[in-house]
Amino acid sequence: MFLPPIWEKRGRMVYGESGLFRGNAPIRLLFPAEKIMRVYNPALDKIYRENIDYTHEPGSDQLFPVPGSGICGIGEQDIFPDRDSARIYPAPDANAVTGGPDGKLLLFDNGSFFARHQINVDYAAVKGAVFPEFPRLTAGQLPRTTAALAGASPLAITLIGDSISEGFNATGFVGSPPGQGPYIELFAGELEKRFGSRITIRNAAINGTGCRDAFDIRERWLDDPCDLFVIAYGMNDFAALSAGEFGSWIKKIMDLKKSRHPDTEFILVAGMTRNPLWHGSHDEQSRLFAETLKRFSSSACAVADVHSVWKMLLDKKDFYDLTGNGVNHPNDFGHRVYSSVLTGLFDRE
């Protein structure tokens, strides 16, 4: 599947930015839009029409639904399911989780619900729009990996982490159109396209796990050598560990891998935040975890700081614009953000 970048700064284009209409409230875009190119829902294979399904004032960063048009979205109160009829997680067909404000339930879905109710927008940002820079490798960082890519040599990547890294809620993972793969597949595909290297992936991430669980699955990642070892824990550790304890466990994982394969290079992923309406949002904890990971940066270890990019997105957009499950997973656009931050480490300009 061909996927454009999330944005192209030179052309001021943004591709596939997601949003969720809630009632008649507008969706806010990341940048004021000079022109809307397309509004669509790839999971439903639908394209929506300006002034019939939605409206936009040129130069504005807001998109409004036309009431009664049938454009996808949800009701304003749908994010709080009725307790009498809700199916609460961990029920297999759950549509709600506990822990919302004032004892309310929160909308939840581990399948394609959000993909079927969110829109995607392609647009040209106004002149002067400021696109953020993604962090890049410093000079001499990840020398074996960069040399392999520069020489179009094969590169083996192993990933360990939680449900986000396993693939939840990318549409390809949940079996929904348009079938976009998880972020690690997007990252590997982009490296292949850019550098011509053949990238192999071992995805050892497991739903529901935290950093301490890595040692219980060491047979999935320890013995087989890899060039680049990606560690992406945190979401399931916020409530259980302090930032210092989290850092200690990450160091133990890295030390064990280096004891077996000393030449291994590392990328540590500082991930997204949770729904701020959820009782376990742990926003400050996620910031501290990200800061802890940055301290590991060295010649053999880089940090993919998705956390700071995600927080920047939430300065402009609502969490429900970006979520794949309603509480702690990204949607397809969110997986593209993860991939873009990882790929951005290897940008040359």
Backbone torsions as a table, in degrees:
resi	resn	phi	psi	omega
1	MET	NA	126.5	176.5
2	PHE	-78.8	128.5	177.9
3	LEU	-126.0	122.5	175.7
4	PRO	-71.1	165.9	174.3
5	PRO	-64.4	163.5	178.3
6	ILE	-66.1	-28.8	171.1
7	TRP	-156.3	157.5	174.3
8	GLU	-121.3	111.5	-173.2
9	LYS	-65.7	-40.0	-175.8
10	ARG	-64.9	-39.8	179.3
11	GLY	-92.0	-1.8	-179.0
12	ARG	58.2	31.5	-178.4
13	MET	-99.5	141.0	174.1
14	VAL	-119.9	135.5	-173.3
15	TYR	-122.6	124.5	170.9
16	GLY	67.9	24.6	176.5
17	GLU	-62.4	131.6	-173.7
18	SER	-96.4	156.1	178.1
19	GLY	-160.5	156.6	-179.4
20	LEU	-126.3	113.9	173.2
21	PHE	-69.9	130.6	175.4
22	ARG	-120.1	105.1	-173.6
23	GLY	64.8	-136.5	179.6
24	ASN	-97.9	9.3	-179.7
25	ALA	-72.4	149.3	-179.3
26	PRO	-78.0	162.3	167.8
27	ILE	-96.9	135.8	176.6
28	ARG	-96.4	132.3	178.1
29	LEU	-87.7	161.2	179.3
30	LEU	-66.2	-31.3	-177.3
31	PHE	-136.2	147.2	171.0
32	PRO	-56.8	136.6	-173.1
33	ALA	-104.0	126.0	173.1
34	GLU	-72.4	-39.8	-178.9
35	LYS	-151.8	133.3	173.8
36	ILE	-87.2	122.7	-179.4
37	MET	-87.6	-40.7	-175.9
38	ARG	-161.9	138.2	171.2
39	VAL	-122.5	126.9	-169.2
40	TYR	-157.6	164.3	172.8
41	ASN	-127.7	103.2	-176.5
42	PRO	-68.0	-26.1	178.1
43	ALA	-68.6	-30.6	178.7
44	LEU	-99.3	-6.3	-176.3
45	ASP	57.1	47.5	-179.6
46	LYS	-122.9	140.8	172.4
47	ILE	-114.4	132.9	-176.3
48	TYR	-103.1	155.1	-170.1
49	ARG	-109.9	136.0	179.1
50	GLU	-66.6	140.4	-179.7
51	ASN	68.2	-2.6	173.6
52	ILE	-112.6	-46.7	178.4
53	ASP	-105.1	-28.5	-179.0
54	TYR	-150.2	162.7	175.4
55	THR	-129.9	151.4	178.0
56	HIS	-151.1	133.0	175.7
57	GLU	-93.0	120.6	-179.5
58	PRO	-51.7	133.2	-177.7
59	GLY	92.6	-7.6	180.0
60	SER	-92.9	157.6	175.0
61	ASP	-104.3	19.1	-178.7
62	GLN	-121.0	142.1	176.8
63	LEU	-121.3	127.8	-178.7
64	PHE	-109.8	138.9	173.0
65	PRO	-77.6	148.1	172.1
66	VAL	-86.3	117.2	-178.1
67	PRO	-55.6	133.5	178.3
68	GLY	80.1	2.7	-177.0
69	SER	-76.9	-23.0	-177.1
70	GLY	91.6	4.4	175.9
71	ILE	-62.0	144.0	-173.2
72	CYS	-65.7	153.4	-178.7
73	GLY	163.6	-170.0	177.4
74	ILE	-135.4	168.0	173.8
75	GLY	-73.6	154.5	-176.9
76	GLU	-56.9	-36.6	-177.4
77	GLN	-91.8	-0.2	-177.1
78	ASP	-67.1	-17.0	178.8
79	ILE	-72.9	-9.0	177.4
80	PHE	-118.6	84.6	-177.0
81	PRO	-60.2	149.8	177.6
82	ASP	-68.5	128.9	-174.3
83	ARG	-65.3	-30.6	-176.4
84	ASP	-70.5	-29.2	-177.5
85	SER	-111.3	-5.4	-175.4
86	ALA	-71.2	151.4	171.6
87	ARG	-109.3	110.1	-166.9
88	ILE	-93.3	135.0	175.9
89	TYR	-56.3	134.2	20.2
90	PRO	-98.6	27.8	174.0
91	ALA	-56.4	141.0	-176.2
92	PRO	-57.2	-32.3	-179.4
93	ASP	-108.5	34.7	-174.2
94	ALA	-57.7	139.1	172.2
95	ASN	-122.2	11.7	-178.2
96	ALA	-156.3	153.8	170.4
97	VAL	-126.8	153.8	174.3
98	THR	-78.2	166.5	173.7
99	GLY	103.6	13.7	175.7
100	GLY	-77.3	174.5	-179.2
101	PRO	-63.4	142.8	177.8
102	ASP	55.7	34.1	177.1
103	GLY	78.3	6.9	-179.7
104	LYS	-75.0	159.4	169.5
105	LEU	-83.2	157.6	175.5
106	LEU	-117.0	141.9	177.1
107	LEU	-58.3	135.3	-177.1
108	PHE	-147.6	144.4	173.2
109	ASP	-160.5	128.4	179.5
110	ASN	-96.5	10.1	178.5
111	GLY	-111.7	-126.9	-171.8
112	SER	-109.6	12.2	-176.4
113	PHE	-53.8	-50.9	-176.5
114	PHE	-68.3	-36.3	176.2
115	ALA	-60.9	-33.3	-178.5
116	ARG	-83.5	-10.8	-177.5
117	HIS	-116.0	-11.7	176.9
118	GLN	-90.8	155.0	172.1
119	ILE	-105.1	160.4	169.8
120	ASN	-114.8	146.8	-177.7
121	VAL	-131.2	128.2	167.7
122	ASP	-103.9	130.7	-178.5
123	TYR	-156.0	160.8	172.9
124	ALA	-98.2	122.8	177.9
125	ALA	-72.7	157.9	179.1
126	VAL	-66.2	157.5	174.7
127	LYS	-60.6	138.3	-179.3
128	GLY	90.0	-2.8	176.8
129	ALA	-60.9	135.5	-176.9
130	VAL	-100.8	113.2	178.2
131	PHE	-92.6	132.6	-178.5
132	PRO	-68.9	153.2	175.5
133	GLU	-92.9	137.5	173.1
134	PHE	-85.8	146.7	177.1
135	PRO	-59.7	143.6	177.2
136	ARG	-118.2	162.0	173.9
137	LEU	-61.0	142.3	172.9
138	THR	-80.2	166.6	-178.8
139	ALA	-57.5	127.8	177.6
140	GLY	83.9	0.1	-178.5
141	GLN	-81.0	142.6	-176.2
142	LEU	48.5	56.9	-173.5
143	PRO	-63.3	-37.2	-179.1
144	ARG	-69.9	-39.5	179.4
145	THR	-67.3	-47.0	-178.7
146	THR	-65.7	-35.1	177.7
147	ALA	-66.6	-40.6	177.8
148	ALA	-62.6	-43.1	179.1
149	LEU	-66.7	-42.3	-179.6
150	ALA	-61.8	-32.5	179.4
151	GLY	-94.6	9.9	-178.3
152	ALA	53.4	35.3	178.8
153	SER	-87.0	157.7	177.3
154	PRO	-60.2	149.1	-179.1
155	LEU	-138.6	129.1	179.4
156	ALA	-105.8	127.1	-179.4
157	ILE	-118.6	131.6	171.5
158	THR	-115.2	136.9	179.7
159	LEU	-122.0	131.4	168.4
160	ILE	-123.6	148.3	-178.4
161	GLY	168.3	-158.8	-173.9
162	ASP	-104.4	-155.9	-174.3
163	SER	-62.8	-35.5	178.9
164	ILE	-59.3	-45.8	-178.9
165	SER	-73.3	-30.0	174.8
166	GLU	-63.4	-31.6	175.2
167	GLY	137.7	-10.8	177.6
168	PHE	-57.3	141.6	-18.8
169	ASN	-105.0	41.1	172.2
170	ALA	-57.8	139.9	-174.4
171	THR	-63.0	-31.4	176.8
172	GLY	-66.2	-31.9	-179.9
173	PHE	-74.2	-39.7	-177.0
174	VAL	-89.9	-0.7	175.6
175	GLY	79.2	34.3	-180.0
176	SER	-119.2	148.4	168.5
177	PRO	-59.7	147.1	6.7
178	PRO	-87.9	7.2	175.7
179	GLY	78.3	29.2	178.2
180	GLN	-69.2	137.2	-179.7
181	GLY	-78.3	168.6	176.3
182	PRO	-66.0	168.1	-171.2
183	TYR	-61.1	-34.0	-177.0
184	ILE	-67.4	-34.1	176.2
185	GLU	-69.0	-39.5	177.8
186	LEU	-64.5	-42.4	178.6
187	PHE	-61.0	-48.7	180.0
188	ALA	-63.0	-41.2	179.4
189	GLY	-63.9	-38.3	179.0
190	GLU	-68.9	-39.1	176.2
191	LEU	-62.7	-42.1	177.5
192	GLU	-60.2	-43.4	-178.4
193	LYS	-66.5	-41.0	-176.6
194	ARG	-72.9	-43.5	-167.9
195	PHE	-111.0	-14.7	-179.6
196	GLY	81.0	5.8	177.7
197	SER	-77.0	151.6	172.5
198	ARG	-90.7	116.4	-175.7
199	ILE	-103.1	127.7	172.7
200	THR	-110.6	142.4	-177.1
201	ILE	-120.6	134.0	166.0
202	ARG	-113.9	105.7	-179.4
203	ASN	-94.9	103.9	-178.6
204	ALA	-103.9	14.8	179.4
205	ALA	-70.9	146.0	-177.4
206	ILE	-134.8	130.6	178.0
207	ASN	-52.3	133.9	173.5
208	GLY	84.8	1.3	-175.0
209	THR	-95.0	158.6	171.8
210	GLY	-122.5	-177.7	-172.1
211	CYS	-61.9	-33.2	-179.6
212	ARG	-66.8	-27.0	-179.4
213	ASP	-72.0	-14.2	-179.3
214	ALA	-58.2	-31.7	-177.5
215	PHE	-76.1	-20.2	176.9
216	ASP	-80.4	-14.5	-179.9
217	ILE	-120.4	28.0	-174.4
218	ARG	-60.7	-23.3	177.8
219	GLU	-65.0	-17.1	-179.5
220	ARG	-85.2	-16.3	-173.4
221	TRP	-141.0	-15.2	-170.6
222	LEU	-83.7	-48.0	-170.3
223	ASP	-75.9	-36.8	-177.6
224	ASP	-79.6	126.7	-179.7
225	PRO	-70.9	152.8	173.1
226	CYS	-145.7	159.1	177.0
227	ASP	-80.7	-38.9	-174.3
228	LEU	-131.4	124.0	-177.2
229	PHE	-112.1	115.4	-177.1
230	VAL	-102.5	124.9	-179.3
231	ILE	-115.0	122.5	-172.7
232	ALA	-136.1	67.1	175.6
233	TYR	-106.3	171.4	175.0
234	GLY	141.3	-46.8	-174.1
235	MET	-56.4	-39.4	-179.0
236	ASN	-94.8	7.1	180.0
237	ASP	-106.4	-13.7	-173.3
238	PHE	-55.4	-43.2	-175.2
239	ALA	-82.9	-15.5	-171.7
240	ALA	-104.0	-24.2	-171.9
241	LEU	-131.3	149.0	167.5
242	SER	-76.5	166.0	178.0
243	ALA	-60.5	-38.3	178.4
244	GLY	-65.3	-42.2	177.9
245	GLU	-65.3	-40.0	177.0
246	PHE	-59.0	-46.2	178.4
247	GLY	-61.2	-37.9	179.8
248	SER	-64.5	-40.1	179.3
249	TRP	-70.2	-37.8	176.5
250	ILE	-62.3	-41.9	178.1
251	LYS	-62.3	-39.8	178.5
252	LYS	-62.4	-40.1	178.0
253	ILE	-62.5	-47.9	-178.6
254	MET	-63.7	-43.4	-178.7
255	ASP	-63.1	-40.2	179.6
256	LEU	-65.4	-42.6	179.3
257	LYS	-64.4	-42.1	-179.8
258	LYS	-67.8	-30.0	178.5
259	SER	-65.9	-29.8	179.6
260	ARG	-90.6	-38.0	-177.6
261	HIS	-136.7	86.3	-171.6
262	PRO	-60.6	-24.8	-176.3
263	ASP	-86.7	-0.5	-179.1
264	THR	-61.2	137.4	172.7
265	GLU	-108.6	157.5	-168.5
266	PHE	-127.8	146.5	162.2
267	ILE	-124.6	126.9	175.2
268	LEU	-102.5	129.6	-177.3
269	VAL	-100.9	117.8	170.5
270	ALA	-91.2	113.0	-164.5
271	GLY	-92.6	-171.6	-178.1
272	MET	-67.5	168.4	174.6
273	THR	-97.6	166.9	178.2
274	ARG	-86.4	171.7	174.7
275	ASN	-57.7	122.2	-178.1
276	PRO	-66.1	-15.6	177.0
277	LEU	-80.9	-14.4	-175.2
278	TRP	-81.8	142.1	-176.5
279	HIS	-61.5	-27.0	-179.3
280	GLY	-102.8	38.0	-175.1
281	SER	-65.2	-36.0	175.4
282	HIS	50.8	46.2	-175.9
283	ASP	-61.8	-45.6	179.5
284	GLU	-66.3	-38.0	178.6
285	GLN	-62.1	-40.4	179.8
286	SER	-64.5	-35.8	176.9
287	ARG	-65.7	-43.5	-179.9
288	LEU	-65.0	-38.2	177.1
289	PHE	-61.9	-43.0	-180.0
290	ALA	-63.0	-42.6	178.4
291	GLU	-63.7	-36.7	178.1
292	THR	-62.8	-44.5	-179.3
293	LEU	-63.5	-35.0	-178.8
294	LYS	-62.6	-24.8	-179.7
295	ARG	-71.5	-13.6	178.6
296	PHE	-86.1	-5.7	-177.1
297	SER	-58.0	130.1	-178.7
298	SER	-157.9	-174.0	179.2
299	SER	-62.7	-30.3	-177.3
300	ALA	-104.0	6.1	-176.7
301	CYS	-145.3	124.6	176.4
302	ALA	-116.1	159.5	179.3
303	VAL	-117.6	125.0	173.5
304	ALA	-91.7	101.9	-170.6
305	ASP	-88.8	71.4	174.8
306	VAL	-63.7	-32.7	-175.7
307	HIS	-54.4	-50.6	-176.5
308	SER	-68.0	-36.0	177.3
309	VAL	-66.4	-42.9	178.8
310	TRP	-60.9	-42.2	178.1
311	LYS	-64.3	-36.1	176.4
312	MET	-63.9	-41.3	177.9
313	LEU	-61.6	-40.8	-178.1
314	LEU	-73.5	-12.8	171.1
315	ASP	-68.3	-24.6	-177.4
316	LYS	-108.4	-33.3	-169.2
317	LYS	-120.6	164.0	176.7
318	ASP	-85.2	149.4	178.4
319	PHE	-54.5	-36.4	-177.0
320	TYR	-70.5	-12.0	173.1
321	ASP	-73.5	-22.5	-168.4
322	LEU	-118.0	-9.0	-172.7
323	THR	-86.1	150.9	174.7
324	GLY	-102.8	-18.9	-178.8
325	ASN	-131.8	-4.4	177.0
326	GLY	99.5	-16.7	-176.5
327	VAL	-131.6	-45.7	-172.5
328	ASN	-154.2	21.7	175.6
329	HIS	-124.2	146.9	174.4
330	PRO	-81.6	157.2	169.9
331	ASN	-87.3	-169.1	179.9
332	ASP	-57.1	-44.0	179.0
333	PHE	-62.7	-39.8	177.7
334	GLY	-62.7	-40.2	175.6
335	HIS	-64.0	-34.8	176.2
336	ARG	-67.2	-33.4	175.3
337	VAL	-64.0	-48.1	176.6
338	TYR	-53.8	-50.9	-178.4
339	SER	-61.0	-40.5	-178.6
340	SER	-65.1	-37.1	178.1
341	VAL	-67.8	-42.4	176.8
342	LEU	-63.6	-46.3	-179.0
343	THR	-65.6	-36.0	-178.4
344	GLY	-60.2	-24.6	175.9
345	LEU	-57.8	-28.5	-174.2
346	PHE	-103.6	10.4	177.0
347	ASP	-61.7	143.0	-177.9
348	ARG	-98.8	-14.5	-177.9
349	GLU	-139.2	NA	NA
